Amino acid sequence: MPQPSPSARSFLERCPQEVAEIFRYWEEKCGNRAMPRRADIAPEDFVRQLPGILLVDVEGLDASGVGIYRYRVVGTAEVTLRGHDPTGKRIEEGFWGPTLEDVIDSYEFVRKNRTFLYDPNAYVTPEGRLSKESTIFLPLSEDGISVTQVLVYSISHERDVGV
């Protein structure tokens, strides 16, 4: 389970510039709220990052109280990385990460804590490929209380290097 301090902004000193730009944009859109609404986010404001953007819906909770997550928007770089377009599929069907548990844990951290998560990660995918990424998970809320979507931006470093 991710364990960084939810309010720690120190990652901005070491993350890629594109990640910092998305974070600062999200933070500005929060205003005096904990999370912005989806309508506050205008994709034309971060065109350069669109290939690495994911928008994930939180569709409720399963019987064990874990969020149900579905890809609403998947950027072209993310589609290329996966080798297929998971738009419309649940996270379990199209995730990219070290394990499904790790990916769900990241979304759960954001949903439960109603805050961002920065995840610089290097791992071997289930397909045996080395993936080095910097990813930020940013909560969105229609009611200001519950996370209804997660805006994700991921930038790769040396993707598709065989192991």
C-alpha positions as CSV (number, residue, x, y, z in Angstrom):
1,M,0.0,0.0,0.0
2,P,1.4,3.5,-0.9
3,Q,2.5,5.3,2.2
4,P,3.8,8.8,1.2
5,S,2.6,11.7,3.3
6,P,-0.5,12.9,1.4
7,S,0.4,16.5,1.9
8,A,4.1,16.2,1.1
9,R,4.9,18.5,-1.8
10,S,8.6,17.7,-1.7
11,F,8.2,15.4,-4.7
12,L,8.0,18.6,-6.8
13,E,11.7,19.1,-6.3
14,R,12.6,15.8,-8.0
15,C,9.7,14.9,-10.3
16,P,9.7,15.5,-14.1
17,Q,8.6,18.9,-15.1
18,E,5.5,17.6,-16.8
19,V,4.3,15.9,-13.6
20,A,4.8,19.1,-11.6
21,E,2.9,21.1,-14.2
22,I,-0.1,18.7,-14.0
23,F,0.0,18.8,-10.2
24,R,0.1,22.6,-10.1
25,Y,-2.7,22.8,-12.6
26,W,-4.8,20.4,-10.4
27,E,-3.9,22.3,-7.3
28,E,-5.0,25.6,-8.9
29,K,-8.3,24.1,-9.9
30,C,-8.9,23.0,-6.3
31,G,-9.2,26.6,-5.2
32,N,-10.4,26.5,-1.6
33,R,-11.7,22.9,-2.0
34,A,-10.0,19.6,-1.3
35,M,-10.6,18.4,-4.9
36,P,-11.8,20.1,-8.1
37,R,-14.8,18.9,-10.1
38,R,-14.3,17.2,-13.5
39,A,-15.8,20.3,-15.1
40,D,-13.0,22.4,-13.7
41,I,-10.5,20.4,-15.8
42,A,-10.0,21.6,-19.4
43,P,-7.8,19.2,-21.4
44,E,-6.8,22.1,-23.8
45,D,-4.9,23.5,-20.8
46,F,-2.4,20.6,-20.8
47,V,-2.2,19.5,-24.4
48,R,1.4,18.5,-24.1
49,Q,0.6,15.9,-21.4
50,L,-2.6,14.4,-23.0
51,P,-0.9,11.3,-24.4
52,G,0.0,10.3,-20.8
53,I,-3.4,11.2,-19.3
54,L,-5.9,8.7,-17.9
55,L,-9.3,9.6,-16.5
56,V,-10.7,6.8,-14.2
57,D,-14.2,6.7,-12.9
58,V,-15.0,5.5,-9.4
59,E,-18.2,3.5,-9.9
60,G,-18.9,2.7,-6.3
61,L,-17.6,0.0,-3.9
62,D,-17.5,-3.8,-4.3
63,A,-18.8,-6.1,-1.6
64,S,-15.6,-5.9,0.4
65,G,-15.6,-2.0,0.3
66,V,-12.9,-1.6,-2.4
67,G,-13.5,0.9,-5.1
68,I,-14.7,-0.2,-8.5
69,Y,-12.6,1.7,-11.1
70,R,-13.2,2.0,-14.9
71,Y,-11.1,3.7,-17.6
72,R,-13.1,6.6,-19.1
73,V,-10.2,8.3,-21.1
74,V,-6.8,6.7,-22.0
75,G,-4.2,8.8,-23.7
76,T,-2.4,7.6,-26.8
77,A,0.9,6.9,-25.0
78,E,-0.9,4.8,-22.5
79,V,-2.7,2.8,-25.2
80,T,0.6,2.2,-27.0
81,L,2.3,1.1,-23.8
82,R,-0.4,-1.5,-23.1
83,G,-0.7,-2.6,-26.7
84,H,-4.5,-2.2,-26.5
85,D,-7.0,0.5,-25.6
86,P,-8.6,-0.2,-22.2
87,T,-11.1,2.7,-22.5
88,G,-14.4,1.5,-21.0
89,K,-12.9,-1.5,-19.2
90,R,-12.4,-2.0,-15.5
91,I,-8.9,-1.5,-14.0
92,E,-8.6,-5.3,-13.6
93,E,-8.9,-5.7,-17.4
94,G,-6.4,-3.1,-18.5
95,F,-4.1,-2.1,-15.7
96,W,-0.4,-1.4,-16.3
97,G,1.8,-1.8,-13.2
98,P,3.8,-4.2,-11.2
99,T,0.6,-6.1,-10.0
100,L,-3.1,-5.5,-9.9
101,E,-2.9,-5.2,-6.1
102,D,-0.3,-2.4,-6.4
103,V,-2.5,-0.5,-8.9
104,I,-5.7,-0.9,-6.9
105,D,-3.8,0.2,-3.8
106,S,-2.8,3.4,-5.5
107,Y,-6.4,4.2,-6.5
108,E,-7.6,3.2,-3.0
109,F,-5.1,5.5,-1.3
110,V,-6.4,8.5,-3.4
111,R,-10.0,7.6,-2.9
112,K,-9.8,6.9,0.8
113,N,-7.5,9.9,1.7
114,R,-9.1,12.3,-0.9
115,T,-5.6,13.5,-1.8
116,F,-3.0,13.1,-4.5
117,L,-0.4,10.4,-4.8
118,Y,2.9,10.7,-6.6
119,D,4.4,7.3,-7.5
120,P,7.9,7.2,-9.1
121,N,8.1,3.5,-9.9
122,A,10.4,1.0,-11.7
123,Y,9.2,-2.5,-12.0
124,V,9.0,-5.5,-14.3
125,T,5.6,-5.9,-15.8
126,P,3.8,-9.3,-15.9
127,E,4.9,-9.5,-19.5
128,G,8.6,-9.3,-18.3
129,R,9.2,-5.8,-19.5
130,L,11.1,-3.1,-17.5
131,S,8.9,0.0,-17.0
132,K,10.2,3.1,-15.3
133,E,7.5,5.7,-14.7
134,S,6.6,8.8,-12.8
135,T,2.9,8.8,-12.1
136,I,0.6,11.2,-10.3
137,F,-2.9,10.3,-9.2
138,L,-5.2,13.3,-8.6
139,P,-8.7,13.0,-7.1
140,L,-11.7,14.8,-8.6
141,S,-15.1,15.2,-6.8
142,E,-18.5,16.2,-7.9
143,D,-19.8,16.8,-4.4
144,G,-16.5,18.0,-2.7
145,I,-16.5,15.0,-0.4
146,S,-16.3,11.7,-2.3
147,V,-13.8,10.9,-5.0
148,T,-15.8,10.3,-8.2
149,Q,-12.9,10.2,-10.7
150,V,-9.1,10.0,-10.6
151,L,-7.1,12.0,-13.1
152,V,-3.8,10.2,-13.7
153,Y,-0.7,11.4,-15.5
154,S,2.2,9.1,-16.2
155,I,5.4,9.8,-18.0
156,S,7.8,7.0,-18.9
157,H,11.5,6.7,-18.7
158,E,13.0,4.0,-20.9
159,R,9.8,2.2,-21.6
160,D,9.8,-1.2,-23.3
161,V,13.3,-2.2,-22.3
162,G,13.4,-6.0,-22.4
163,V,14.4,-7.8,-19.2
